[in-house]
């Protein structure tokens, strides 16, 4: 009760501060705002592909975010954003902390809080230090800093130095996604260099290098947790832009290498991942239809090799990247090969996508998609077919600040999960649906 009261009073305090800032906004360099999102969600067989075991969910998620930004001196500013996302009807607090991992709490969370200095020390570099969102490309490797919190937050605790040099934008950053014990060398750090070049008209070229140090990664072996260490380097290139009129493309490929601790023995990591997509738009047609064809690949560990690990490390891409909703990322928890090796969510995947979009009304967008999912590696004799996922979504922009959508995903399972995971006893279909209303202010 005290925690709920504390959260309520905090919200009242913030609203009061927002009101004061609004009054002073004309005379000062302060801006305030926020957003609210209400989602109704239903699921069926998302955790076991078994209709005989009841695991269906019907929940409402209610996220509220309030932010304030102030410029104290020329070029120096601060930004703070608070967030909370209670589930309707849940008054308990499962966790006692205020981190993003406290999924089912009613706590307020410091979602963003950073200091930004432009032209730092008279140089052409901008410095941003503190809790901030980091997103690059399509989020193939860097997007989600706080996974498993229901898309409530995506922040990183990070330091980023960036600058623009002609057609090049250069970002240099470091972040600490996990700190277990301040007095022990058991935390996780990531270092990154990301260069974006726009010297060619209608094309963007990205080059990047990432280093991930996991000093206390937790993996499962024989249904027990084991602590281990991994060091992974990823180097990649991404290109996107317009090929011809109305035809756009995106392509990315990355190579991973490093060391992987397996029962005290360091294996060489040798993984590769990539994506490619083409989108053709028809703006001259009244409903402005478009079609997208995509393919996505992340390598899996080859069981025939014992001196290296070919499994793709997804770094910070544990979000519903593939598909309209959360169904496919939920099913990755049935991938026993991923769980045993402690790899990223999207390891060992081959995905083909077809996506159709149209605007039947001026403010409405309708989408119809289809995904085919397979595994690149599987035990001898096991199927590599994960399944097929048709999906549909309708979105409506009521006003520039108010939007809503409804979507549904339907997964038709192949035999990969039942062949590779003894806890999966059937291949029943799974369903995931959502209705959302959102407002920005």
Buried (B, 14 or more C-beta within 10 A) or exposed (E): EEBBEEBEEBBEEBEEEBEEBEEEEEEEEBBBBBBBBBBBBBBBBBBBBBBEEEBEEEBBBBBBBBBBBBBEEEEBBBBBBBBBBBBEEEEEBEEEEBBBBBBBBBBBBBBBBBBBBBEBEEEEBBBBBBBBBBEBBBBBBBBBBBBEBBBBBBBBBBBBBBBEEEEBBBBBBBBBBBEEEEEEEBBBBBBBBBBBBBEEEEBBBBBBBBBBBBBBBEBBEEEEEBEBBBBBBBBBBBBBBEEEEEEBBBBBBBBBBBBBBBEEEEBEBBBBBBBBBBBBBEEEEEEBBBBBEBBBBBBBBBEEEEEBBBBBBBBBBBBBBBBBBBBBBBBBBBBBBBBBBBBBBBBBBBBBBBBBBBBEEEEBBBBBBEBBBBBBBBEEEBBBBBBBBBBBBBBBBEEEEEBBBBBBBBBEBBBBBBBBBEEBEBBBEBBBBBBBBBBBE
